[in-house]
Amino acid sequence: MGRSRRGCQVLTALQIDPSHTEVWRTDRWNISVKEIGCLAVARLTTHARGVVHAVFSRSFYIDLPGGLVCLVNPGLGSCPLNVIAAVPVSTDWRASGVAVHDGVTIIGLNLYVGARFVFDLSSALGWEPVFLSSSVEASRIRKGLKLFREAARDRLPADGLACLLGSENAAVNKTARHLQPEVADLQGWLADGGKVGSVPVSTILGAGPGLTPSGDDFLSGMMIALSMLGEEKLRDRLWLSIYPCAARSGNRISQAHLEAAALGFGHAALHRAIHAIVMNDGRGIAVSVEDLGTIGATSGWDAMAGAGVLLEAWSRSVPTGRRDR
């Protein structure tokens, strides 16, 4: 789920500075940007300077004064932090010469990375997720969850926390088994509306594999699902327990995605999956089962596991069985 807006409307803070002069390599790459996520756009302010924080084959993170943004190949999809470049999906940024600590400067509508790359922001669309606009029915959510589990039964990754979705034949791995008591406590806390005791998240954060650990993605999925259900107060109480632990972890990339989730923003595929479940949309669920596997090694499924656990607990705790938006 998401909508786009023209970059000329979104990037209002960027103004061309004709007085700027720099000596750049004559073999530089001039690359158009297709889309900018809703949090990334506020960080791409003119004259901002930063550095490349981390480089991977299909993406690299830039550290700017306003926070991290992630420049990605088109196949990685829409996300609040993503800046999608108009490059072939096979582009390898490490092999192309992007390196950690390369300087980054924004001048006008151009993003300069190192001495070789210039990204043109002028025609980029802005992306932000679309939230539910209709009332939410607990019985419909439970039907949607049942349909999702059936569709996902043979697609769950062996690693990570996807097995916590409760699909048949899902083997519980070591990480998930270790976290089951904390997840059960968290379900109880959520079912009680977050009214009693502290939130048990310290063991979940940082657990499992991945650049963004499975446990972090799991909690992100919970916060995004709470936002989509209109449960911002409960989401904020959950975030108050998550934030101190996340800040101490030293994993800035994972923390950036957790902070986005605390505002209700996640990958477009996750938003679509939650929407399809809440609306009991069989066609949307079938598409989502395909899309979730494209987010990191297991990140999409880990976040969906958190969203699924949350939706199950929430659907059984609403007194009237219905919540108006």
C-alpha positions, 0 to 999 in steps of 0.5 A: 500500500502506498501513494506517490507524489511528484518530487518537485512538490515533495522536495520543497526544501531543495533549492539549486545553488548556482554558486556551488563549484566542485571538481568532480571526476569526468567519468562520473555517473549521472543517475536519476532517482525514481522514488524517495521514501517519506522519512528520507525526503525530510533528510535530503535537505540542500547543503546537507553533508554526510558520509556513506555508512554501509555498502552492500551489493544492491544498496548503501546507507548514507548518514546525514544530519537528519538520520540514515537514508538507504539508496537502493536498486529498484527491486528492493521496493518502497520503504520510508528510508529508501531512495530508489535509483533508476539503475538496472536491478543487477547493479552492484554498488560495492563493485561500482566503487561506493565505499564506506566513509565516502563523502556525501553532499546535497546541492540543489536537486543533486546528491553527490556520493564520493567523486563519481556518483551524482543522483538527480532528485528532480523527477523523483516521486515521494512515497508514503504508506496508505493506512486503513480508512474503514472500520476494523472487525476482529472476526474478519482479521481472524479469517484473514490470518487463517487464510494467510497461514494457509497461503504461507504454509510452504513458503516460510523460511527456516531461519528467523521468526516466521514459524511464530506465525502459527502455520502448519508444518512450521518447524520451530527453530532454536531462535524462535524456541528461545523467544517463545516465553517472551513472545507469550508474555508480550502477547499477554501484555498486548491483550491487556491493552498494555495496562499492566507491568513492563513490556518484555522486549529486551530478550527479543531485541537483537535476537536472530540473524540478519543486518536487522536482527529477526527480533528487531524486525518482529517488534517493528512489525508489531508497531506497524500493525498497531499503527494500521489498527489505529492503536497509536497509544499502545504502539507508543507504550511499546516503543517506550520499552523498545527505544532504550534497548535499541539505542544501547545496541549500537546497530544504527541501521536496525535502530533507524528501521525501528524508529520508522516503525515507531511512527507507523512506517515500514516496507510497502510489502508489509503494509500490503500484507497487513491490509490484506489480512485485516480486510480478509482479501484473498487475492491480496494475501496471495500477492503478499506471500510472494512479496514478503520474501523479497525483503532482506534474507528473512526481514519481511517474514520476521516483521510479518510474524510480529504483525501476525502475533499482534493481529491475533492478540488484538482480534481476541481482545477487542470487547465489541469485536469491532473498532472504528477508525 
